[in-house]
Amino acid sequence: MAGRLRALITGSILVGLMLVVGSWSPVAAADEESGAATTITAYLDGKAIPLADVSRYYCDDFSYPIITCSRSSLVSTARTTVMSLLASVDYATIYEYNLFSGAWMHVSQDYNVLSLIGWNDKISSFKGRNSETGIFFTDWLYGGSQWSFCCNSQQGSLGGYDNTFSSIKRT
């Protein structure tokens, strides 16, 4: 009960900060290991965009804390191919719709609050990547129900978990 209350209070504070800072500003996230603040920013075809818009495009976080997006899935796929050849860093690809369709994002970082990058409760399918494992959580800060994935698994439909994930972590 105390952990759930703490998560609720922390989430409320984060939402309040997002409203005060505004959607066009970069978001500061704490690095889990060092505790240092990291400023996350997003760019669409080279121009800054609000982080809340990330879920509308084809994106990756390979240059974290910069999220790179494109209006064209072809352009993003080419970038992903090059980045994958250089270093296989992503552990999941999340999709807006069932059967791996709609906007997507290649994920290489942990996100304890997916709403900071516009993906809260918007994931309808996913693919595990690079033989990595991870866990999706239905609540912020790695709380609530969990969906673990392993080793290049693919979920074209999430059933009762459709549009419920609020955080993701590599394991």
N, C-alpha and C positions, 0 to 999 in steps of 0.2 A: 504494500500500500504506500509506504513512504517513497519507494523508488518511482512508482507511477506518479505520485504527486510532484516529486522533484522533476520528472520528465515533463509534466504538464506545465509547471512554472517556467522551466528553462525554455520550452517551446513557445510559451506566451511571450517571454522576453525577446526571443529571436524574431518572432513575428512583429513585435513592436519596433524592434530595431530596423527591420526591413521597411516598415512603413515610414519611420522617421528618416532613414537614409534615402529612401526613394528607389524605385525600380531601375533607374538609369545608372545608379552608382555601383561600383564594385562592392562585393560582399566580403567581409573578413571572416575567415574560418580559422579555427585553432588547429594546428597540427597536433595529432593525437600523441605522437611520441615526444616532441619537444615542448608542446604547449604554446609555441610561437604563433603569432597571428599571420595568416596567409591571405592575401587579397585575391579573390577569384574574379576574373573578368571574362567576358565573352565577346567574340567578334564574328560577324557575319560577312563573309567575302571581304574581309579587311576592315570593316567598320564596326565600331563598338555598338553592342546591343544590350538591352536589359537582360539580366540573367533569367528572369521569368520567361523570356522568349526562347530560350535554348530548346525547349521541348517541341518547338514548331519546325525545326530544321534538322539537317543531317550533320551531326556534330561528333567531336571526339575531345577527350581531355589529355591527349598525348603530350601537350606542352604545358601541363598543369603548373601553375594555377590559371593558365589561359585556356579557355575552351574555344575551339575553332569550329565554326559552323559554315555551311554553304546552303544555298537555295537548291543546288543541284546534287542529287544523290551520286551522279557520275563523278563529279569533281571530288566529293568527299570519299568515294570509294577509291579513287586514284590516290588520294592522299593517304588513306588507310593502308593501301597496298604498299606504298613506299615506306611508311612508318613501320609496318609489320616486318618488312624485309630488314630494316635497320635494327629493330628491337621489338620483340613480341611482348608488349607491355599491357595490353588490355586483358581483362579477365571476364568481361561480359559485354554484350551488346543488348541494349534495351530498346523496345519498339513501342510505338504509340498504339498500334492496333494488333489484333490477332493475326496469326500466320505471318509474322515478321514483316508487317507492312506499316506504312505511314512514316512519320519522322522517326529517327533513331539516333542513338548516341553510343559510341564505343566508350566503355568505362575502364579506366586504369587506376582510379583512386577510390578510396572509401568515402561515402557521403552519409554522414549521420543525420542530415536533414535535406532530403531531396528537393524540398520546396525552394531551397536557396538557388537551385539551378533550373527551376521550372518543371521538374519531373515528379513531384509529389502526387500520388494517386493517379498516375497517367500511364503506367506500364501494363500492357496487355499481352506481351510475349517477350521472350528473351532467348539468347544463345550464350552458353558458357564458352569461353575462349581459352586457347593456349593451355589446355589441360589443367586449368586453374579451378579452384573451388571457391565458393562464396555463399553468402546468406543474404536474402532479402528479408526485411522486417516491415511489419504493417504500421509500426509507430516510429516516430522520430527517436533519435538517440539509441538506435538498435534495440528497441523495445517491441512488445506485442508479439503476435504470432510470427513464426519464421518459415521461410521456404529455402532450404539448402539446395545447392546445385553443385554438380561435380563434372569435371573431366569432359568438356565439350558437349554437355547435354543441351538439348534444344526443347523449348516449351512453346509451342505455337498457340496455346490457349492456357489461361490460368484458372479457369473455372471460377470458383468462389473468391479467388484472390485477384481477379481482374480489377485493375485500377485501385489497388489497396496498398501498394508498397510505398513506404515513406523513408526508408534508409537501406543502404546496401554496403556490405563489407566483405572484403576478401578474407578467406580463412586459410 
